[in-house]
Amino acid sequence: MRKIYFLKTCSTCQRILKSLPNLDTFQLQDIKNEPITVKQVEEMQQLAGSYEVLFSKRATLYKEMGLKDENLNEADFKRYILEHYTFLSRPVIIADGKIFVGNSPKVVQQAIDFLQNE
């Protein structure tokens, strides 16, 4: 499976997509227009190892809802990711059993390197 979960309106996601080799081999899902399903987030969690890895603590709602002051567990992370797309750390790139989560330069470079070496 080759899939990228992203936000079409996010300039960072757009920049990262343009930098990826073989983008035409991926199925793209704009998570604002096509919300992620329980099955999809569970598949991401299997590859990433936890829901917390997939959760964006930089989301505006994270602070607005006071979640930074709560002790969240894995079930909480999953629930919030499913409730609102802003809680998914973006983009999420899945390629051939590997997952790359977020937009840090290190993660983006790892994804590019992996895709170039196929």
Legacy VTK file of the C-alpha trace (Angstrom):
# vtk DataFile Version 3.0
C-alpha trace
ASCII
DATASET POLYDATA
POINTS 118 float
0.000 0.000 0.000
1.191 3.499 -0.863
-0.815 6.279 0.669
-0.348 9.823 1.862
-2.678 11.484 4.350
-2.377 15.253 4.073
-4.203 18.583 4.034
-4.657 20.144 0.603
-4.810 23.613 2.183
-1.519 23.182 4.066
1.424 24.815 2.297
3.891 22.629 4.221
2.135 19.458 3.030
2.111 20.780 -0.543
5.855 21.566 -0.395
6.628 18.085 0.955
4.488 16.380 -1.701
6.397 18.228 -4.432
9.700 16.972 -3.002
8.704 13.285 -3.003
9.883 11.030 -5.826
7.331 8.701 -7.459
4.374 10.689 -6.124
2.219 9.269 -8.928
2.472 5.820 -7.280
0.628 7.057 -4.171
-3.026 7.349 -3.327
-3.539 10.817 -1.801
-6.188 11.473 0.833
-7.061 15.023 1.856
-8.152 14.347 5.433
-10.308 17.467 5.622
-12.493 16.428 2.679
-12.225 12.676 3.266
-11.931 12.019 7.016
-9.783 9.121 8.139
-11.615 5.998 9.254
-11.134 3.882 12.350
-9.552 1.183 10.179
-7.116 3.664 8.627
-5.970 5.120 11.950
-5.566 1.599 13.354
-3.403 0.645 10.355
-1.286 3.767 10.916
-0.925 2.899 14.601
0.242 -0.622 13.748
3.026 0.803 11.584
3.920 3.718 13.881
3.765 1.775 17.150
1.435 4.151 19.002
-1.326 6.697 18.543
0.760 9.296 20.339
3.292 9.245 17.475
0.444 10.120 15.093
-0.950 12.868 17.340
-0.039 16.501 16.715
0.630 18.384 19.924
1.189 21.493 17.797
-2.487 21.662 16.790
-4.224 24.858 17.878
-7.111 22.833 19.316
-4.658 20.965 21.554
-4.038 24.165 23.504
-7.548 25.593 23.132
-9.141 22.454 24.582
-6.645 22.370 27.452
-5.375 18.942 26.402
-1.771 19.908 27.129
-2.712 19.988 30.816
-4.298 16.528 30.732
-2.629 13.146 31.001
-3.746 11.580 27.715
-3.533 7.851 27.047
-3.505 5.895 23.777
-7.324 5.684 23.666
-7.529 9.469 24.060
-5.036 10.075 21.244
-7.005 7.756 18.934
-10.327 9.380 19.811
-9.074 12.925 19.218
-7.429 11.982 15.901
-10.737 10.522 14.729
-12.767 13.473 16.071
-10.852 16.201 14.239
-8.370 16.045 11.374
-6.168 18.732 12.939
-4.938 16.215 15.546
-3.232 14.002 12.954
0.408 14.951 12.534
0.739 15.610 8.820
1.613 14.392 6.354
1.524 10.662 7.010
3.342 8.787 4.269
2.901 5.021 4.038
5.028 3.150 1.518
5.637 -0.570 1.334
5.122 -1.256 5.034
7.042 1.828 6.236
5.461 4.914 7.785
6.758 8.469 7.969
4.813 10.804 10.252
4.996 14.574 10.341
6.885 17.336 8.621
10.179 17.544 10.468
13.119 17.861 8.058
14.543 14.574 9.381
11.339 12.608 8.720
10.851 14.161 5.284
14.436 13.323 4.308
14.012 9.740 5.538
10.913 9.395 3.348
12.698 10.848 0.305
15.719 8.580 0.846
13.488 5.512 1.219
11.535 6.319 -1.938
14.650 7.046 -3.989
16.263 3.749 -3.040
13.431 1.573 -4.286
LINES 1 119
118 0 1 2 3 4 5 6 7 8 9 10 11 12 13 14 15 16 17 18 19 20 21 22 23 24 25 26 27 28 29 30 31 32 33 34 35 36 37 38 39 40 41 42 43 44 45 46 47 48 49 50 51 52 53 54 55 56 57 58 59 60 61 62 63 64 65 66 67 68 69 70 71 72 73 74 75 76 77 78 79 80 81 82 83 84 85 86 87 88 89 90 91 92 93 94 95 96 97 98 99 100 101 102 103 104 105 106 107 108 109 110 111 112 113 114 115 116 117
